[in-house]
């Protein structure tokens, strides 16, 4: 009788420990824990390097752009985030013949985290790695906001997802962190990925979250900096728009400005960044954008003018949205009228 009691006590103790461990794991799965690893200090440290004069404005195909892709690759290697191309090969090579106007061969940078339950379904988070180079007066166009801010944000978002995966809470769907080249000269890098060499089939790509300039405040919002322009979220999928709104309300409560989402927007921003090459293939998109400012496409777009706490908050918002899209039971659906027949 004593032996049976002892075994029963031991079994109960094991069960209690297991239950406690499960509770700890469930608690650890809270995305807030991982979003909080995205910090202003880390973003600032990376951006002061990435948007420095040493990178010569990151013009497509030029030596400064080659330094940029090496920097991005090094971040993923350091964080133990692999490439989907092959082991150690993070560069999607784009030949000179794909470009025009004497642009030299260039490359996209790809890293990913494989989904734990639906690895064949892929969420793409993108930003362009290039900028406009050196001015005719010999001044470096550092491109800290355009799009250094998006570049370092993706790296921080990827690191947050990796930390979650290391704790056993990897995303259910795969996530591709896509840094594209040639945006400033015509969206070439994203077009190469979607039209020539989609590493993951487009039919399995559930959505694209594109980040292009999220580190500054435009004149319209000087007195209300807790904002972000969203473009495209409702153009292909009402469900994506609703998810985006719900996630923001739950975690950040930022003011979304849809001014540039209007179909008659004279700026035509919907067509001017890399998300468009996904949207034209009926992949739901969100384009995150802080609007233009006096330093847009000028040598004065420097890292000292970035609002790093705001950049971190915006990056966290995108992380939360990606977390929801990667982990929800069903993939985001296209509106019926938008589907290809």
Secondary structure, DSSP 4 states (H G I P E B T S, - for coil): -HHHHHHHHHHHHHHHHHHHHHHHHHHHT-HHHHHTT--HHHHHHHHHHHTSGGGGGGBTTSHHHHHHHHHHHHHHHHTTPPPSSBTTB-EEEE-GGGS-TTPPPEEEEEEEE--SSEEEEEEEEEEE--B--B-TTS-B---IIIIIIHHHHHHHHHHHHHHHHHTT---SEEEEEEEES--TTTSHHHHIIIII--SS-GGGEEEEEEE---SS--GGGTT--SEEEEESTTTS-HHHHHHHHHHHHHHT--EEE-GGGSTT-TT-GGGSSTHHHHHTTT--EEEEE----TTTTSTT--GGG--HHHHHHHHHHHHHHHHHHHHSSSPPPPPGGGS--
